[in-house]
Amino acid sequence: MARFDSEKIEQAVKMIIEAIGEDPNREGLIDTPKRVARMYEEVFQGLNQNPKDYFATIFGEEHEELVLVKNIPFYSMCEHHLVPFFGEAHVAYIPKDGKVTGLSKLARAVESVARRPQLQERITSTVANSIVETLSPHGVMVVVEAEHMCMTMRGIKKPGAITVTSAVRGCFENDPASRAEVLNLMIKK
């Protein structure tokens, strides 16, 4: 992966400020290029992370029932407009052969995938596929609910509109009753 280039981002932000007709040397804007570069380094840190790495630690546990972590908050940046979208992810899996991971690892995987220029659909499927490929569970379901600033502050201008995506693997894909049960648990507050 290419190294993060703060200097190039600072130059680009200064050019954007000039291009919109502002003075980059104005008191309120003079340090904006540096601030944006620092922010981008933080919000895009997931580019150098592999969500599968969080599942390297596996515990042997005689548990082959549902594991669900819901309401995991996340922030990401739409790759089409480079404006934020944010919401909650719900991650469920049914362990197989006693292979479980730490609960925080599910949240960390969501975080690492979200912290890059991204699409909501890709967050959803990447988290699900990472769990399938590392834990080989009976089933996985990931549901992501998010508000996209590209729909709120520009374009159609519909604040409050929530986009819901899901990725369903294994037994949840093939068993409508199991799928309905986990979806019901995900949406209960």
C-alpha positions in Angstrom: 0.0 0.0 0.0 1.2 3.5 -0.8 2.4 5.6 2.1 0.1 8.4 3.4 1.3 11.7 1.9 0.2 14.6 4.1 2.1 17.2 2.1 0.2 16.2 -1.1 -3.2 16.5 0.7 -2.2 19.9 2.1 -1.4 21.1 -1.4 -4.7 19.7 -2.8 -6.8 21.3 0.0 -5.1 24.6 -0.5 -6.0 24.3 -4.2 -9.6 23.5 -3.4 -9.8 26.5 -1.1 -8.5 28.7 -4.0 -10.7 27.0 -6.5 -13.9 27.9 -4.6 -12.8 31.5 -4.5 -11.5 31.7 -0.9 -8.2 33.0 0.3 -6.2 30.1 1.8 -4.1 32.7 3.8 -7.2 34.1 5.6 -6.9 33.6 9.3 -9.6 31.0 9.6 -8.3 28.9 6.7 -4.5 29.2 7.0 -4.2 25.9 8.9 -7.1 24.1 7.3 -4.9 22.1 4.8 -2.9 20.7 7.8 -6.0 20.0 9.8 -7.6 18.2 6.8 -4.5 16.1 6.2 -4.4 15.0 9.9 -8.1 14.2 9.7 -7.7 12.2 6.5 -4.9 10.2 8.0 -7.2 9.2 10.9 -10.4 8.6 8.9 -8.6 6.6 6.3 -6.4 4.5 8.6 -8.4 1.4 7.6 -6.6 1.3 4.2 -3.6 -0.3 5.9 -5.7 -2.8 7.9 -7.1 -6.2 7.1 -10.3 -7.0 9.0 -9.3 -10.7 8.9 -6.4 -10.0 11.2 -8.9 -9.3 14.0 -10.0 -12.9 13.8 -6.6 -14.4 14.2 -7.2 -15.0 17.9 -9.7 -17.9 18.1 -11.0 -19.4 21.3 -12.2 -23.0 21.7 -15.6 -22.9 23.3 -18.4 -25.4 23.2 -20.9 -22.9 21.8 -22.6 -23.3 18.5 -25.5 -20.9 19.1 -26.0 -17.3 18.0 -23.4 -14.7 18.8 -24.7 -11.2 18.0 -23.1 -7.8 18.5 -25.5 -5.0 17.5 -25.6 -1.3 17.3 -21.9 -1.0 16.5 -21.4 2.7 15.6 -19.2 3.6 12.6 -18.2 6.5 10.4 -17.0 6.2 6.9 -16.4 8.3 3.8 -18.4 7.8 0.6 -15.9 7.0 -2.2 -18.1 8.8 -4.7 -18.2 12.3 -3.0 -15.7 12.0 -0.1 -18.3 13.1 2.4 -19.2 11.1 5.5 -21.8 8.5 6.0 -22.5 7.0 9.4 -24.6 4.6 11.2 -24.7 1.2 13.0 -23.6 -2.3 12.1 -25.1 -5.5 13.5 -22.9 -8.6 13.2 -24.1 -12.1 14.0 -22.6 -15.6 13.5 -23.1 -19.1 14.7 -19.7 -20.7 15.6 -18.7 -24.1 14.2 -16.4 -26.6 15.9 -16.1 -24.3 18.9 -14.3 -21.5 17.0 -15.3 -18.2 18.6 -13.6 -14.8 18.5 -13.6 -11.9 21.0 -16.7 -9.8 20.8 -14.6 -6.6 20.5 -13.0 -8.1 17.4 -16.3 -7.9 15.5 -16.5 -4.2 16.2 -12.9 -3.7 15.3 -13.4 -5.4 12.0 -16.3 -3.1 11.2 -14.2 -0.1 12.2 -11.2 -1.1 10.0 -13.4 -1.7 6.9 -15.3 1.6 7.4 -12.1 3.7 7.7 -11.4 4.0 4.0 -13.1 5.5 1.0 -16.0 3.1 0.9 -19.4 2.0 -0.1 -21.9 0.8 2.5 -22.5 -2.4 0.4 -18.8 -3.2 0.5 -18.6 -2.7 4.3 -21.4 -5.2 4.7 -20.1 -7.9 2.5 -16.4 -7.4 3.5 -17.2 -7.9 7.2 -19.3 -11.0 6.5 -16.8 -12.5 4.1 -13.9 -11.9 6.6 -15.8 -13.8 9.3 -16.6 -16.7 6.9 -13.0 -17.0 5.6 -11.4 -17.0 9.1 -13.9 -18.6 11.4 -15.8 -21.0 9.0 -19.0 -20.6 11.0 -22.3 -22.2 10.4 -23.7 -18.9 9.3 -23.0 -15.1 9.3 -25.3 -12.1 8.9 -24.3 -8.5 8.8 -26.8 -5.7 8.6 -25.6 -2.1 8.2 -27.9 1.0 8.6 -26.5 4.4 7.7 -27.3 7.9 6.8 -25.3 9.3 3.8 -24.4 13.0 3.8 -24.2 12.8 0.0 -28.0 12.4 0.1 -28.5 14.8 3.1 -26.5 17.9 2.2 -26.5 17.7 -1.6 -28.3 16.1 -4.5 -31.7 14.9 -3.4 -31.3 16.6 0.1 -33.3 14.1 2.2 -31.9 14.2 5.8 -32.9 11.2 7.9 -33.1 8.8 5.0 -31.5 5.5 6.2 -30.0 3.0 3.8 -30.0 -0.7 5.0 -27.8 -3.3 3.5 -27.3 -7.0 4.5 -24.9 -9.8 3.8 -26.2 -13.3 4.6 -24.1 -16.4 4.5 -24.4 -20.1 5.4 -27.4 -21.3 7.5 -28.9 -17.8 7.6 -29.0 -17.8 3.8 -30.6 -21.3 3.6 -32.9 -21.3 6.7 -35.7 -18.7 6.6 -36.6 -19.3 10.3 -33.0 -18.7 11.5 -32.7 -15.7 9.3 -36.0 -14.2 10.7 -34.9 -14.9 14.3 -31.6 -13.1 14.0 -33.1 -10.2 12.1 -35.7 -9.8 14.8 -33.0 -9.7 17.5 -31.0 -7.2 15.4 -33.9 -4.7 15.2 -35.1 -4.9 18.8 -33.9 -1.9 20.7 
